[in-house]
Amino acid sequence: MLTSAKSLSAMTARELMSHEVIAVPQHMSLQGAARLLAESQISGAPVIDEEGRCVGVLSSNDFLRWARGNHHAEKVQCESVTVCSDWQMLDVESLPEDEVRTYMTPDPVTVGPETSVLDLARMMLDAHIHRVIVVDKERRPIGIVASTDFVAAVAYSK
């Protein structure tokens, strides 16, 4: 997150990323992953293998793709005052118990921590995505840069 008067264009992924990474194990059930994302109040997360390496990403788009594939997930009433997305209104119990790796988007866009924010923005625009996973040299997630991180950086810059 932006902590100084440094120009946004001079920042790197390390300076903009959220350091708390919620990761989904590739063998977790889709039901379990939906619960994890809902409890964490996030719309997507990196999927990791047994060694902690990023092998995919699971996002609300993957749940929508599953729902559109002629699957009949029950909808539930959103009882909070917040706005709920369609995928958040699916009855988790009606989701398959298959492993996440069956539904995730493989080959996610990943970057190293020294990637410039300008390059990050271009990647996100070109790939039509809302998050980029920041990984170390072993492809283990160390952070996430989401589109909201860009909004926050602009909002809090001087």
Secondary structure as GFF3:
##gff-version 3
##sequence-region A 1 158
A	DSSP	three_ten_helix	8	10	.	.	.	ID=ss1
A	DSSP	alpha_helix	13	16	.	.	.	ID=ss2
A	DSSP	beta_strand	24	25	.	.	.	ID=ss3
A	DSSP	alpha_helix	30	40	.	.	.	ID=ss4
A	DSSP	beta_strand	44	48	.	.	.	ID=ss5
A	DSSP	beta_strand	54	59	.	.	.	ID=ss6
A	DSSP	alpha_helix	60	68	.	.	.	ID=ss7
A	DSSP	three_ten_helix	86	89	.	.	.	ID=ss8
A	DSSP	three_ten_helix	92	94	.	.	.	ID=ss9
A	DSSP	three_ten_helix	100	102	.	.	.	ID=ss10
A	DSSP	beta_strand	105	106	.	.	.	ID=ss11
A	DSSP	beta_strand	110	111	.	.	.	ID=ss12
A	DSSP	alpha_helix	117	127	.	.	.	ID=ss13
A	DSSP	beta_strand	131	135	.	.	.	ID=ss14
A	DSSP	beta_strand	141	146	.	.	.	ID=ss15
A	DSSP	alpha_helix	147	156	.	.	.	ID=ss16
###
